[in-house]
Amino acid sequence: MRKFLSTYSYSIAIAFALIGLWIYITNFTDWLSPLIFPSPHLVAAAFFRAIFELFQGFLSSMKLLVPSVLLALVLGIGGGLFFGMRPKPRKILTPFFNAFSPLPLTLFIPYAIALLPTFELASMSILFIAAFWPIFLGTIQGVLLIDHHYWDNAKTIGLEKRDLIFKVIIPASSPLILNGIGQSLSLCFLVLMTAEMFGAKAGMGYFIQYYTDFTQYDLVISGLIFNSLVILIIMITFERIKKRILFWTNLKNEAG
């Protein structure tokens, strides 16, 4: 706990300062409409009143997000290793990767809705695309940036292909693979919230859109806060896992 407070002390101080500013503006000025910007105590009351509904929305969102990201991990890392290790197919298909990876995800939404039988499958397909490209391209880049000494040493000791992949290539390329996973998570949350706000019947984004339609902004802000906390916790957890996996990079930096 002490380490957490020391690490995030400035962030916590800024959060409390923003809450103090919010209290001041909503209670002691008329700068903002109280309908759209209710005071913190009203939002807190709404938050705890709706906490069960918020957690139901969280579970509904995770049912879409988790399978999509897991599939993207398997295909993104597997495909990235395949093309990263094979120069000829990579050279042939790189123009297509460069052409399709930057396309806005909104372009795929009408096709996903038209071709797939349910909104859930359509959402999962878009989330998969959002997660796939950063992981796939990050893995390829990670393989390409492996120091040639690793390859030479692996050939010298006669490593089998399986050992080469799991003992050399994946560990050496893991920094860029994990960076790609982090980018994919951030992008997936953005896509998930947007999709749920405009077509879902449950979820964290749906909660916000539903109460926006009924102008219950205390619940809208409660939903925003809840969503932000969920994303924050997931990203902090990911960064901690990433730091543990890449412990050798920390040792290298300390030695340097």
N, C-alpha and C positions, 0 to 999 in steps of 0.2 A: 504493500500500500504506500509506504514511504517512497519507494522508487517510482511508483506511478505518479504520485503528487509532484515529485521533483522533476520528472520528465515532462509533465503536462501542466506545470504550475502557471505558465504564462497563458496557456489556452484556457484554463479554468478561470483565471483572473479576467480575461476578456469576456468570457461567457457571463460572469457575474456583473461585469460593467454593462453589458448589453441588456441584461435583465433589469438592472437599476435604471437605465435609460428608458426602457419600455414602461416601467412603473411610473416614472416621472411624467413621461409624455401622455400616458393614458389617464392618469389621475390628477395631474396638476396643470394641464394645458388643454386647449381645444384644437390642436393642430390636426388631429386625425379623427375620422368618424368612429365613434364607439361601436357602431354596428360592424364595420369591417375590421377594426383593430380593437377588440375587447381587451380589458385589463388582464394582467397575469393571473389574478386570483380566480377570474371567471374561466380562463383557459385551463387552469389547474383543476378546477372543479369538473369541467367538461372532460378533461383527460381521464380522471379516475372514474368518472361515470361511464365512460365508453371503453375502459381498458379491456374488457372481455371481447368486445367487438373488434378492437384494434388487433388483439392477438389472433382472433379468427382470420382477419384480413392478412396478417403476417403469414399464417400457415397456408392460406390459399395462394399467396404470392410465391412462397417457397416451393409449392407443388409445381409451379411453372418454371421457376428459376433453376432449381437444383438439377433436375434431369437434363435440362438444356445445357448447362455449364459442364456437367459430367461428360455428356456426349461430345461436346466441343473439346474438352481436355483429351479424351481418348483419340479422336480423329485429328485434332490440331497438333498434338505432340507426335502422334504416329506419322501423320502426313509430313510434318515438318522434318522429322528425322529422315524419312524416306527421300525427300527432295534435297535436303541438306547434304546427304551422303552421295547423291547421284547427280553429277554436274550436267550430263546431257539432258535428261528429262527436265531438270530445273531451268536450263537455258531455254528450252522450247516453250515451257509454260509460264515463265516469269512475266512476259507481257500480259498474259491473261490475269495473273495474280494482281499485277499493278493496275489493271483496268477495272477489275471487279471489287477489290477490297475497299476502295474509297467510296463506292456508291452509297448514297443515303439509304438508310434502312427503310425509310418511308416508301421508297419505290417498290419494295417487296410486299408491303402490307396488302394492297388490293389483290395481288396474285395469291398470297397465302390464304386470305379469306375466301377467295373464289375456288381454290383448288382443294382446300382441306375441309373436312366435314364439320369441325367445331372451332369455336373461338380459341379454346385452350390449345389445340394443336397448332392453329395459326400463330398464336402468341409464342409457343415454344419454338416453332421454326424460326421466327424472327429473332428470338433470344439466342438460339443456336448460332445463327449467322453473326450476330453481334459479338458473341464470345469466341467464335472460331478464328476469325482473321487475326486478331492480335496474338493469339496463342500460336497459330500456324506460322505466321511470319516471324514472330519472336524466336520460335524454335529453329527455323531455317537460319536466321541471322546468328543465333547462338552456335550452331554447328559450323557455320562458315568462319566464325571468329576464333575457333579453337586453335591454340598455339600448335604450330606444325611439329614441335618437339613431342607433343603427346602422341601424334600419329606415328612419328618415327619410332618412339619407344614401344608403342603397341605392336608395330610390325617386327621390331627387333626381338621381342619376347614371344612372338607368335600367338597373340591373343586370338581366340575364336571370335566369330562375329558377335555372338550373344554377349560375351564378356566385354568386347569392345564397346558395344552399345551401352550396357548397364554400368560398366566400371570406368569408362573413359568419356564417351560422348555425352551422355545425359548429365553426369556431374559437372563436366567442363562447360556445358552450355546452359546449365540450370539458372544462372543469373538472368539471362535474357528470356528464358522460358517463364520464369516467375514474374518478370516485368510484364510480359505479355498477359499472364493470368490476371495480374492486378489491373491492367488496362481493360481487360474484358469484363471484370466484375463491375468496374465503374460504369462502363458503357451499358452493361446489362441492366443495372438499376435504373438508369435513365430511360431505356427502352421499356422496361417493365412498368414503370409508373405511367408513362405516356399511354401504353397500350391499355392498361387497366382503367385509365380515366375515360377512355372513349369507347370501350366495347365490352368490358367485363361486367360480371354481376357479383363479384367479390374481389377482395384484395386490398392492398394498402393504397394504391392509386384510386381505386373505386371509392373507398371511404371518403377521400378528399373531394372527388367530383360529386358524389351523392349529396354531401352536406353543403357544398357550394351551391348546388341547384336550389337548396332550401334556405339559402342565406344564413346558415348557422355557422358563423365564422369562428366561434369559440371551438367548435368541433373540427373545423377545417384546420385551424392553427394547431390543435391537438394532434391531428393526423400528420401535419408537417413535422412537428417535433418528434413524434413517435417514429416516423420514417427516417428522419435524420439520425436518431439514436440507433436504430437498427443498422443502418448503413455504416455509421461510425464504429459500432461494435464489431461488425463483420470485417471492415477494413483494418481495424487495429489488430484483430485476431489474425488476419491474413499476414499482416506485416510482422507479427511476432513469429508466426510459423516460418515465414520467409527468412527471417533473421536466424532462426535455429538451423534451417536447412543450409544456409550460406554462412555458417559460423566460421568457415575457413577464410572467407573474404574479410571478416572482421579481424581475425588473427593476422592476416596479411597486411591490412591497413595499420594495425598497431605496431607490427614489426617495422613497417616502412616509416 
